[in-house]
Amino acid sequence: MKVLVINAGSSSLKYQIYDMTTETALAAGRVERIGMDSSILVHEPHHTDEVTEVSEILEHTTAVRKVLDKLTDPEVGVIKSIEEIDAVGHRVVQGGDLFKESVIVDAKVKAGITSLFDLAPLHNPAHMMGIRAVEANMPNIPQVVVFDTAFHSTMPEKAYMYAIPKVLYKKHKVRRYGFHGTSHDYVSKVTAETIGRPVEDLKIVTCHIGNGASLTAVEGGKSVDTSMGMTPLEGLMMGTRSGDLDPAIVPFVMMKEDLTVNEVNSMLNKHSGLLAISGSSSDMREITEGMEQGEPNATLAFEMYVYRLRKYIGSYVAAMDGVDAIVFTAGVGENSAVIRQHTCEKLTFLGVEIDPELNKIRSKEPRRISTPNSKVEVLVVPTNEELMIARDTYRLVTEAK
């Protein structure tokens, strides 16, 4: 069975196609600047060099058609015809209280995703455009949606409720949902396999840290708490997001600076975090270079980032009454040895001890970076959200036959 995985944004579309008999990715790619006459399609077949094409792509239906054309192209394609695609899996950010697991798309599911637009106005409408675009191009293909929030549906009420009037939850579903769930699920399972213990027996803190970042306390293979909240803004300091802050700051700044709701929302999501503190960049590589050169603002941004990361790790260890493994994943987590080093060097009270040489190694494979004497396993596990989506799609479509 071959599964096409799609992650549709408002003006972009990312894709991968898998042969599920071997779980091999045959090709990947992306379409950028959808809605413009100079849209860019980058196709990356695994058997040859990538291909870039610039053309007019005004909406997602055309984007999906262009992707299918590339996948079946005689020279750069990886399948002979679209009939070889057995199913399509979609990433959907927000499943709310409605969806606690992946589901096959039908009219009820589409209505449910649409009803959650208010909770994820930047994401869910775009995901629906991706679903409809596939329907237009492949009307008989089964589609599956995999929700970022689903893995966190196991959180207990004490973890997901906010200490605000309960009527806001009853009327508007204001609660913690968490995100990056597909990644946290994947890396926790791979961690268990790597250290040779059942995930059901483990307490793991998974650190998904990229431009967006979140931590999850995974106990017995289930999410029991996570740092992102009702939206991806809460929690850690991120590339351009503020993370946790005193909520009274919002009305105070709005009043002092005469900002609208949209303006302050943009400030907190797009102009805060590492970018705001460093004054120059949201990229951790550039922040790290600045710190190593003694640049004060870059140093402060780095120190704030690591400090908050370490605080969250400590809080989740307390929440689970212990920890067996700490896992780093995503762009920063997988590639920044200095972030891992500075984070772990003050977790010695837990018995954490990382090997400096192992920490420096770059690899696409899961690996330990802790010493044999460390009381807590510390690992780097490259995430693979697309494979998790493909697996869920394959499972559900196979079960439905």
C-alpha positions in Angstrom: 0.0 0.0 0.0 1.2 3.5 -0.9 0.1 6.4 1.3 0.4 10.1 0.4 0.8 12.4 3.5 -0.2 16.0 3.1 0.3 19.0 5.5 -1.6 21.9 4.0 -1.0 25.5 5.1 -2.8 28.6 4.0 -0.3 29.3 1.2 1.8 26.1 1.3 1.5 22.4 1.0 4.1 19.8 2.1 3.9 16.1 1.1 5.6 12.7 1.3 4.6 9.4 -0.2 5.4 6.1 1.5 5.5 2.5 0.5 4.0 1.0 3.6 5.2 -2.5 2.9 8.6 -1.3 4.0 7.7 2.1 5.5 10.0 3.7 2.9 9.6 7.3 1.9 9.7 7.4 -1.9 9.5 11.1 -2.4 8.9 14.4 -0.6 8.3 17.9 -1.5 6.5 21.2 -1.0 4.5 23.8 -2.8 5.1 27.4 -1.6 3.4 30.7 -2.3 0.1 29.2 -3.3 -2.2 32.0 -4.6 0.5 33.7 -6.6 1.6 33.6 -10.2 5.2 32.7 -9.1 4.4 29.6 -6.9 7.3 27.2 -6.3 7.1 23.5 -6.3 10.1 21.5 -5.0 9.9 17.8 -5.7 12.5 15.5 -4.0 12.4 12.0 -5.3 14.7 9.7 -3.4 16.2 8.1 -6.5 17.4 11.3 -8.2 18.0 15.1 -7.7 15.3 17.4 -6.6 13.3 19.4 -9.2 12.1 22.9 -8.8 9.3 24.4 -10.9 7.9 28.0 -10.8 4.4 28.4 -12.1 1.0 30.0 -11.4 -0.8 28.0 -8.6 -3.8 30.0 -7.4 -5.4 27.5 -5.0 -4.8 24.1 -3.3 -6.7 22.0 -5.9 -4.1 23.0 -8.5 -1.3 22.5 -6.0 -2.4 18.9 -5.4 -2.8 18.3 -9.1 0.8 19.6 -9.7 2.1 17.3 -7.0 0.3 14.3 -8.5 1.8 15.2 -11.9 5.3 15.2 -10.4 4.7 11.9 -8.5 3.7 10.2 -11.8 6.2 12.0 -14.1 8.1 9.5 -16.3 11.5 11.0 -15.4 11.2 12.2 -11.8 8.1 10.4 -10.6 8.0 7.5 -8.2 4.7 5.9 -9.2 3.3 5.1 -12.6 -0.2 6.4 -12.0 -2.3 7.9 -9.2 -4.2 4.7 -8.9 -1.1 3.4 -7.0 -2.0 5.7 -4.2 -4.2 3.8 -1.8 -4.9 6.5 0.8 -4.1 10.1 1.8 -3.3 11.1 5.3 -3.6 14.7 6.5 -2.1 16.5 9.4 -4.7 18.6 11.2 -3.6 20.8 14.1 -6.7 21.1 16.2 -9.1 18.2 17.1 -10.5 19.9 20.2 -12.7 17.7 22.4 -14.3 16.1 19.3 -11.4 14.0 18.1 -9.3 11.9 20.4 -7.8 9.7 17.8 -7.2 9.6 14.0 -10.3 9.1 11.9 -11.3 8.4 8.3 -12.7 11.5 6.6 -16.4 11.6 6.1 -19.1 14.4 6.1 -19.3 14.3 9.9 -15.5 14.6 10.3 -15.3 17.5 7.9 -18.1 19.3 9.8 -16.2 18.7 13.0 -13.0 20.1 11.7 -14.9 23.1 10.4 -16.5 23.7 13.8 -13.1 24.0 15.3 -11.9 26.9 13.1 -12.2 29.3 15.9 -9.7 27.3 18.0 -7.2 27.2 15.2 -8.0 29.9 12.7 -4.6 29.8 11.0 -4.5 26.1 10.6 -7.8 24.2 10.4 -9.2 26.1 7.5 -6.0 25.4 5.5 -6.2 21.7 6.4 -9.8 21.6 5.1 -8.6 23.2 1.8 -6.1 20.3 1.6 -8.8 17.7 2.2 -11.1 19.3 -0.4 -8.2 19.6 -2.9 -7.6 15.8 -2.6 -11.4 15.2 -3.1 -11.3 17.2 -6.3 -8.3 15.4 -7.7 -9.0 11.9 -6.4 -12.7 11.7 -5.5 -12.7 8.0 -4.6 -9.5 7.9 -2.5 -10.0 7.3 1.3 -8.6 10.1 3.4 -7.5 10.0 7.1 -6.9 13.0 9.4 -4.3 12.8 12.2 -4.7 15.4 14.9 -1.8 17.2 16.7 -3.9 17.3 19.8 -5.0 13.7 19.9 -2.0 12.3 21.8 -2.7 14.8 24.6 -6.4 13.7 25.0 -5.2 11.4 27.8 -4.3 14.4 30.0 -6.2 14.4 33.3 -8.6 17.2 34.0 -6.3 18.7 36.6 -3.7 19.2 33.8 -5.9 20.5 31.0 -8.2 22.9 32.9 -7.4 26.5 33.5 -8.2 28.3 36.8 -10.8 30.6 35.2 -14.6 30.5 35.3 -15.7 27.1 34.2 -18.4 28.5 32.0 -15.7 29.5 29.5 -14.9 25.8 29.1 -18.5 24.8 28.8 -19.4 27.5 26.3 -16.2 28.1 24.4 -14.0 25.0 25.1 -11.2 27.1 26.7 -8.7 24.5 28.0 -5.3 23.1 27.4 -5.1 21.0 24.2 -1.3 20.8 23.5 0.3 20.3 20.1 3.1 18.4 18.4 1.3 15.3 19.7 2.3 13.2 16.7 5.9 14.0 17.3 5.8 13.4 21.1 4.0 10.1 20.5 6.6 9.0 17.9 9.7 9.8 19.9 8.4 8.3 23.1 7.8 5.0 21.3 11.2 5.1 19.6 12.8 5.9 23.0 11.3 2.8 24.5 12.6 0.7 21.6 16.1 2.2 21.8 16.5 1.6 25.5 14.9 -1.8 25.3 12.0 -1.3 27.7 8.2 -1.3 27.3 6.9 2.3 26.9 4.2 1.3 29.4 6.9 1.0 32.1 8.6 4.4 31.4 8.4 8.0 32.5 9.7 10.2 29.7 10.1 13.9 29.2 10.0 14.6 25.4 11.5 17.9 24.3 10.2 18.9 20.8 12.2 22.1 20.3 12.3 23.8 16.9 11.1 27.2 15.9 8.0 26.1 17.7 8.6 24.2 20.9 6.8 22.1 23.4 7.6 19.6 26.2 5.4 16.6 27.2 5.3 14.4 30.3 4.7 10.9 28.9 3.9 8.3 31.6 3.2 4.8 30.5 3.1 5.8 26.9 0.4 8.5 27.5 0.6 12.2 27.6 -0.2 13.4 31.2 0.8 17.1 30.7 2.2 19.3 27.9 3.6 22.8 27.7 1.5 24.3 24.9 -2.0 25.3 25.9 -5.3 26.2 24.1 -3.0 27.6 21.4 0.7 27.0 20.5 1.6 30.3 22.2 1.8 29.0 25.8 4.8 27.3 27.3 8.4 27.6 26.3 10.1 30.6 24.8 10.2 30.0 21.0 11.6 31.5 17.8 9.0 34.3 17.6 6.5 33.3 20.3 6.7 34.6 23.8 5.7 31.5 25.7 4.5 31.9 29.3 3.9 35.4 30.5 1.8 37.3 33.1 -1.7 37.5 31.4 -2.1 41.0 32.8 0.7 42.2 30.5 -1.7 41.9 27.5 -4.3 44.5 28.6 -1.6 46.7 30.1 0.4 46.8 26.8 -2.8 47.2 24.8 -3.7 50.3 26.8 -0.2 51.8 26.9 0.6 51.3 23.2 -3.0 51.6 21.9 -2.9 48.2 20.3 -5.8 46.2 18.9 -6.4 42.6 19.7 -5.0 41.6 16.4 -1.9 43.7 16.9 -1.1 42.3 20.3 -1.7 38.8 19.1 0.7 39.4 16.3 3.3 40.8 18.7 3.1 37.7 20.9 3.2 35.2 18.1 5.4 36.8 15.5 7.6 39.4 17.1 8.5 37.9 20.5 10.7 35.0 21.7 14.2 34.7 20.6 13.6 37.4 17.9 12.5 40.0 20.4 15.3 39.3 23.0 18.2 39.0 20.5 16.9 41.9 18.4 18.1 40.2 15.3 17.1 36.6 14.8 14.7 33.8 15.6 17.2 31.1 14.4 19.0 29.3 17.3 22.0 28.8 15.1 22.5 32.5 14.8 21.7 33.1 18.4 24.3 30.5 19.4 26.9 32.1 17.1 26.2 35.5 18.7 26.5 34.1 22.2 29.9 32.5 21.4 31.1 35.9 20.1 30.0 37.5 23.3 27.0 39.5 21.9 25.0 40.4 25.0 21.5 40.2 23.5 22.2 36.8 21.9 23.6 35.6 25.2 20.5 36.7 27.1 18.2 35.1 24.5 20.2 31.8 24.8 20.2 31.8 28.6 16.5 32.6 28.8 15.7 29.8 26.4 17.7 27.1 28.2 16.5 28.3 31.6 12.9 27.9 30.7 13.5 24.6 29.0 15.2 23.3 32.2 12.4 24.6 34.4 9.8 22.7 32.4 11.8 19.5 32.5 12.1 19.8 36.2 8.3 20.4 36.6 7.4 17.4 34.6 9.8 15.2 36.5 7.9 16.4 39.7 4.5 15.8 38.0 5.4 12.2 37.2 7.3 11.6 40.5 10.4 10.6 38.6 11.9 10.2 35.1 13.5 7.4 33.2 14.5 9.3 30.0 14.8 12.8 28.6 14.5 13.0 24.9 15.5 15.9 22.5 13.9 16.1 19.1 13.0 18.5 16.2 15.3 21.1 14.6 17.0 22.6 17.7 16.7 19.4 19.8 18.3 17.2 17.2 21.0 19.6 15.9 22.1 21.8 18.8 24.6 20.0 20.9 25.2 23.2 22.9 21.5 23.5 23.9 21.5 19.9 25.1 24.7 20.4 27.0 23.6 23.6 28.8 20.2 22.2 29.5 21.5 18.9 31.0 24.5 20.3 32.9 22.3 21.6 35.7 20.1 18.5 35.9 22.7 16.7 37.9 20.3 16.6 40.9 18.4 14.0 38.9 21.6 12.0 38.2 21.8 13.2 34.6 25.2 12.9 33.1 25.8 13.3 29.4 28.9 12.2 27.4 30.3 15.3 25.7 31.6 13.3 22.8 28.4 11.4 22.2 26.5 14.7 22.4 28.6 16.2 19.5 27.8 13.4 17.1 25.3 14.2 14.3 23.2 11.3 13.1 19.8 10.6 11.6 19.5 7.6 13.9 18.2 7.6 17.5 21.1 7.6 20.0 22.0 7.9 23.6 24.1 10.8 24.7 24.1 10.0 28.4 27.0 8.1 30.1 26.6 4.5 31.4 26.6 6.0 34.9 23.8 8.4 34.3 20.7 7.6 36.4 18.5 9.0 33.6 18.8 8.0 30.0 19.2 11.1 27.7 18.6 10.5 24.0 18.4 12.4 20.7 15.6 10.9 18.6 14.9 12.4 15.1 11.2 12.9 14.8 9.1 11.6 11.9 5.6 13.0 12.1 4.9 12.1 8.5 5.6 8.4 9.1 3.3 8.4 12.1 0.5 9.9 9.9 1.2 7.3 7.2 1.0 4.5 9.8 -2.3 5.7 11.2 -3.6 6.1 7.7 -2.5 2.6 6.7 -4.0 1.1 9.9 -7.4 2.8 9.6 -7.8 2.1 5.9 -6.7 -1.5 6.3 -9.1 -2.0 9.2 -12.0 -0.5 7.2 -11.6 -2.9 4.3 
